[in-house]
């Protein structure tokens, strides 16, 4: 069954919901009523699904009982939870890779218990002190994976393949989030990494916004779309306004709704469908009332971009696609 604009599963990112509670403590240890408030707010914004972004709650660190409680709370609010995005837990972090790898395995186990379809991992690492001081953390450079370091590259391949095999055993898709200055930070490098991992259930989360927002020259967006979409199996979508004064070496970017930024999602989805994309989409936005902008992004996709009927031409994917049954919002 092919998805259409009416039933394509689109999740809300939970970027605007903090892990730390104003009243003290964390979402991790909070009463389920705190979770219910967030899920209800997401549902009332127009979403029928959430991405359990682990900057809000860490499913991999919840007990079996608490995971059941989390799942029941989402259902009570009327939202599904088909995806988890595990952020800044790189399995090639020089200091913390063993802990991060163990956490990633726990996250996969949690995803299976929750009934998720896909887990998104990345190689981006913790924000630096300089990044944490900025209004927009991407305006200064953060961690960079070592270029030309075959040992670190092979460690990435081996450890992600280990996670991919575990995901396959659990019936899950694994998606690798594209992020600047990592081994998943350019079209060529991301594709090469996937080809070296060589597992059908491991694909790309082509988060193009992460790559166009940096305040320096960027890869050609059209080429980036062409290279990455054949491997997409989950997709964080967001956009940015961008200005370049090459003569003076000045570059800037600001968050923008999907339809007004420099990335043409009309083009990107055409290419993705040509290569068989049927993955879940996650609507994101940084800053301000990000949930409402994400809801605007969802409406834009459903009203303007996604196919209205099932008779569209769908290409043959290079990686496994979604297994979730369509659920109307």
C-alpha positions in Angstrom: 0.0 0.0 0.0 1.4 3.4 -1.0 0.9 6.4 1.2 -0.9 9.6 0.1 -1.1 13.1 1.5 -4.1 12.2 3.7 -2.5 9.3 5.5 1.2 9.7 5.2 2.6 9.3 8.8 4.0 12.6 9.9 5.4 13.0 13.4 5.9 16.1 15.5 9.4 16.7 16.8 9.5 17.5 20.5 12.4 20.0 20.2 10.4 22.7 22.1 9.8 20.5 25.2 12.6 20.5 27.7 14.0 17.5 29.6 14.3 19.6 32.8 11.0 20.6 34.5 10.4 24.2 35.7 9.2 22.8 39.0 12.3 20.7 39.4 13.2 17.2 38.3 13.1 15.8 34.8 10.6 14.5 32.3 12.3 11.1 32.7 11.1 10.7 36.3 7.9 12.7 36.0 4.4 11.5 36.6 2.7 10.2 33.5 0.4 13.3 33.7 3.3 15.4 32.5 3.7 13.2 29.5 0.0 13.4 28.8 0.1 17.2 28.8 2.8 17.2 26.1 1.1 14.5 24.0 -2.2 16.3 24.2 -0.6 19.6 23.2 0.9 17.9 20.2 -2.4 16.3 19.3 -4.2 19.6 19.6 -1.6 21.2 17.3 -2.8 18.8 14.6 -0.5 15.8 14.8 -1.5 12.2 15.2 2.1 11.0 15.8 5.2 12.1 17.7 8.9 11.3 17.4 10.1 10.4 20.9 13.1 12.7 20.7 15.4 11.7 23.5 16.2 15.3 24.4 12.7 15.3 26.0 12.5 11.7 27.4 15.0 8.9 27.0 13.1 5.7 26.3 16.3 3.7 26.4 16.6 4.6 30.1 13.1 3.8 31.1 12.1 0.6 32.9 9.8 -1.9 31.2 7.0 -0.8 33.4 7.6 2.9 32.6 7.8 2.2 28.9 4.4 0.5 29.1 3.1 3.6 30.9 4.6 5.9 28.2 2.9 3.9 25.4 -0.4 3.9 27.3 -0.2 7.7 27.9 0.4 8.4 24.2 -2.5 6.2 23.3 -4.7 8.0 25.9 -3.8 11.3 24.2 -4.7 9.9 20.8 -1.1 10.0 19.3 1.1 7.2 18.0 4.8 7.0 18.7 6.3 5.3 15.6 9.8 6.8 15.9 12.6 7.6 18.3 15.4 10.0 17.5 18.5 9.4 19.7 20.5 12.6 19.6 24.2 13.3 20.3 25.1 9.7 21.3 27.8 9.1 18.7 29.2 5.5 18.8 32.6 6.9 17.8 32.8 9.5 20.6 36.4 9.0 21.8 35.5 9.2 25.4 31.9 7.9 25.6 31.5 5.5 22.7 31.0 2.4 24.9 28.3 4.0 27.0 26.7 5.5 23.8 26.7 2.1 22.1 25.1 0.5 25.1 22.5 3.3 25.3 21.7 2.9 21.6 21.1 -0.8 22.0 18.7 -0.1 25.0 17.0 2.5 22.8 16.3 -0.2 20.1 14.9 -2.5 22.8 12.7 0.3 24.0 11.5 1.1 20.5 10.5 -2.5 20.0 8.5 -2.6 23.2 6.8 0.7 22.3 5.9 -0.7 18.9 8.0 1.9 16.9 8.9 1.4 13.3 12.2 3.3 13.1 15.0 4.6 15.3 17.2 7.5 14.1 20.8 7.7 15.3 23.6 10.1 14.3 27.3 10.7 14.8 26.9 14.3 16.1 28.3 14.8 19.5 27.5 17.1 22.5 27.4 20.8 21.9 30.6 22.6 22.8 30.6 25.4 25.4 30.9 27.9 22.6 27.9 26.5 20.8 25.8 26.5 24.0 26.5 30.3 24.3 24.9 31.1 21.0 21.3 31.9 20.1 21.7 29.4 17.2 24.3 26.8 18.0 25.1 26.1 14.4 26.6 29.5 13.9 29.9 28.3 15.4 31.7 25.0 14.5 31.3 22.0 16.8 32.8 18.6 16.8 34.2 17.3 13.6 34.7 13.6 12.7 38.4 13.1 11.7 38.7 13.1 7.9 40.8 10.4 6.4 41.0 8.4 9.6 40.4 4.8 8.5 40.3 3.4 12.0 37.6 5.8 13.2 35.6 5.3 10.0 35.8 1.5 10.3 34.7 1.8 14.0 31.6 3.7 12.7 30.8 1.0 10.2 31.3 -1.8 12.6 29.3 -0.3 15.5 26.4 0.9 13.4 26.3 -2.4 11.6 26.0 -4.0 15.1 23.1 -1.7 15.8 21.6 -2.4 12.4 21.7 -6.2 13.0 20.0 -5.7 16.4 17.4 -3.5 14.9 16.7 -6.2 12.2 16.2 -8.8 14.9 13.6 -6.5 16.5 11.9 -5.8 13.2 13.0 -2.1 13.2 14.4 0.2 10.6 17.6 2.2 11.6 18.1 5.6 10.0 21.3 7.7 10.1 20.7 11.4 10.6 22.7 13.7 8.3 24.6 16.3 10.3 27.4 18.7 9.4 31.0 17.7 9.9 30.3 14.1 10.6 30.7 11.0 8.4 27.0 11.5 7.5 27.7 15.2 6.7 28.0 15.2 2.9 26.1 13.3 0.2 29.1 11.3 -0.8 30.3 10.4 2.7 26.8 9.4 3.8 26.3 7.1 0.8 29.7 5.6 1.2 29.1 4.9 4.9 25.8 3.2 4.1 27.3 1.1 1.4 30.1 0.0 3.8 27.5 -0.9 6.5 25.6 -2.8 3.8 22.4 -3.7 5.7 19.0 -3.4 4.0 17.2 -2.1 7.1 19.8 0.8 7.6 19.1 3.9 5.6 19.4 7.7 5.7 17.5 10.3 7.6 18.4 13.1 5.0 18.0 16.0 7.4 19.0 18.6 4.8 18.3 21.5 7.1 21.3 20.5 9.2 23.6 20.9 6.2 22.3 24.2 4.8 22.2 26.2 8.0 26.0 26.5 8.6 27.6 29.9 8.2 30.0 28.9 5.6 29.9 27.5 2.0 27.7 24.4 1.6 27.3 21.5 -0.8 25.0 22.2 -3.8 21.5 21.5 -2.6 20.3 19.9 -5.8 23.2 17.5 -5.9 22.7 16.7 -2.2 19.1 15.8 -2.9 20.0 13.6 -5.8 22.7 11.7 -3.9 20.8 11.1 -0.6 17.1 10.5 -1.5 17.7 7.0 -2.9 18.8 5.9 0.6 16.1 7.6 2.7 14.0 5.6 5.1 13.0 8.3 7.6 13.1 12.0 7.2 13.5 15.0 9.5 12.2 18.0 7.5 13.0 21.6 8.3 14.1 24.6 6.4 16.2 27.8 6.6 16.6 31.1 5.0 20.1 31.6 3.8 22.1 34.5 2.6 25.6 34.5 1.0 28.1 37.3 0.3 30.8 35.2 -1.2 33.0 38.2 -2.0 33.2 39.1 1.6 33.0 35.6 3.0 29.8 36.3 4.8 27.2 33.6 5.3 24.0 33.5 7.5 21.0 31.3 8.0 17.8 31.5 10.0 15.0 28.9 10.6 12.1 29.2 8.2 8.9 27.3 7.4 9.3 24.5 4.8 7.8 26.4 1.9 9.9 29.6 2.3 13.5 28.3 2.9 16.3 27.5 0.5 15.5 23.8 0.3 12.8 23.0 -2.3 10.8 20.2 -0.7 8.8 20.0 -3.8 11.9 18.9 -5.6 13.2 16.7 -2.8 9.9 14.7 -2.5 9.7 14.2 -6.3 13.2 12.7 -6.2 12.5 10.7 -3.1 9.3 9.2 -4.6 11.2 8.4 -7.8 13.4 6.2 -5.5 10.6 4.5 -3.6 10.5 6.5 -0.4 7.7 5.4 1.9 9.2 6.4 5.3 7.8 8.3 8.2 8.3 12.1 8.1 9.2 14.2 11.1 8.3 17.9 11.1 10.8 20.1 12.9 11.4 23.7 13.6 13.9 25.6 15.9 12.9 28.7 17.9 9.7 30.5 18.9 6.5 28.5 18.7 8.3 25.6 16.9 5.3 23.2 17.4 3.0 25.6 15.5 5.5 26.1 12.7 5.9 22.3 12.5 2.2 22.0 12.2 2.3 24.6 9.4 5.0 22.4 7.8 2.7 19.4 8.1 -0.2 21.2 6.4 2.2 22.4 3.6 3.3 18.8 2.9 -0.3 17.4 2.9 -1.8 20.2 0.9 1.0 21.1 -1.6 3.6 18.4 -1.8 2.6 14.8 -1.0 0.6 12.8 -3.7 -3.1 13.0 -3.3 -3.9 9.6 -4.8 -2.2 6.2 -4.7 -1.7 6.0 -8.5 1.6 7.9 -8.5 4.8 6.3 -9.9 6.9 4.9 -7.1 10.4 3.8 -7.8 12.3 0.9 -6.4 14.0 1.7 -3.1 17.6 0.8 -2.3 16.8 0.3 1.4 13.9 -1.1 3.3 10.9 1.3 3.8 8.2 1.6 6.4 5.9 -1.1 7.6 3.5 1.0 9.6 -0.1 1.0 8.4 -1.3 4.4 7.3 -3.0 6.4 10.0 -5.0 9.6 9.1 -4.4 12.7 11.2 
